[in-house]
């Protein structure tokens, strides 16, 4: 009976999260998380509406151009593409260094062998430019939206920084690679994208 109660609670929580995710998709937030030497200071700022395509183009799944020139190290931007949240993380030097020394034996698919990213993102950083990470912000377990938890030790002394799904506890590193021993079976998805120039990322389209 206790197990059934826990299961029902999980389903209820999941449904609530789906409702929250749908509400989030109706407006866009620009979440700023700037890493410091000891921890992370996070604040919400209005999303830059000039980044958005027309509603008609967005409904058709058109590519989305994002100006990343004002992003600070450690900052996260969230946009919508094809009805899905897409994260852009400007990784700091400390975050990149952490990835270099990470114990990859704790990861389920450290080499990104499962087809969850374009070929150009099949590397340690899962990106074209190591400084910028682009991910679809949907957990590969049951479709909840993980939380950005970049600070070392934020989820325990061994936490290297990354993403945590509150629905069922799945965890991903700062490249979106899933840890072993959690419900999510595969890494977070990397959408097609390219750099139009040094400061502009185009989501939804490979380089021509």
Steps between C-alpha positions, in 0.01 A plus 500: 500500500783737586665431164172571316458826693853602404432413137178702495684791655768475229233504226326795663826689527578419136161632384551817698843544344351455151247774576776727626712424192207591273454827686868574465479454125241777480755752605875496489739565781864591489655342806833636607728282710845656533754280669726643767805354669292346780150462361247625247286811517180453301250763391214517252510770235254573218562301187617705205198496271701609198646148495163351410389422145151601386218292646426361154862395446520356850187291444658361184811397693722758334860541622546742788787751512641575844737786581741368766730804507373618839502166677728472801703190593275248674183660365206305358262625230175317427323534167220311327544302180230271359314525828799377699723686746855534373777589740811695412767493770808719481742280691763670710866398505442326833213300351714394203784404732258293709390311190862428410568331833158338550489131588333370185463151647197643681329582169275261307606619153810722538589481129148584383470179297119512513370720220385796708704769327628605158837355402674833568387482863624146567787604724575555869336842496214392269528829315655682206666757722584364849398830655137469387279201578168464315249243627132419481388544859286187527596203717548179302310302762141626496526846347524723806719811495826464698639783709834672438723426799847625400668537839744242632352313798152649449341153509751336730877495548564305178277711277712637209236743374241431233126440476259331740149377420278539809232263366692175553856601584683468169832686485710627211843662489592839352500344154155347545639147543295276726645346814472131577242379751222748409174441308594693185642250249687733265668840479308823450437580135709754307290666226641595161665843517785708366677829556392765252783715630701534820202630698199334335380142538234364264291227665332243277733501202838347422768710334464510123 
